[in-house]
């Protein structure tokens, strides 16, 4: 699943934990070790969590956690080409 998550983020540029969980039909807890590994490899980074607006509690906190592809363009092209 690591390669699939990597390819998804490389293709889309950014993705929230909720988007990934829906796409891969899993839960956020299952994704955490994968996201951590990709982050340690320098391929993705967690974006700063947006502040909630005016004390609203309607947002799912996981929708606010997003990761961005940070590896170079060649790496992204290679991973997405391999997955096609």
PyMOL commands that set and color helices and strands:
alter all, ss='L'
color gray80, all
select helices_A, chain A and resi 2-12+17-23+28-40+61-64+73-83
alter helices_A, ss='H'
color red, helices_A
select strands_A, chain A and resi 14-16+44-46+66-69
alter strands_A, ss='S'
color yellow, strands_A
deselect
rebuild
show_as cartoon
